């Protein structure tokens, strides 16, 4: 086996095999690095998804309140949106 391909074959010492998803993620990372493109951290993706979830919950609370405290809900949604933009997506 060529040394360059061993990166994508899993660990020979432990006998574990990467899942197709793990192999795909590794290929995407290597491709992005080779093309000198910025890669996205899994942590950032999880954080953005959590912020989006919080935004959906805020929207739901706003709708359930029939517009009461609309300014406060709007401010929270703006802050969530700005946080997502700062993280970068």
Secondary structure as UniProt FT lines:
FT   TURN            3..4
FT   HELIX           5..8
FT   TURN            12..15
FT   HELIX           20..34
FT   TURN            35..36
FT   HELIX           42..64
FT   TURN            65..69
FT   HELIX           70..87
//
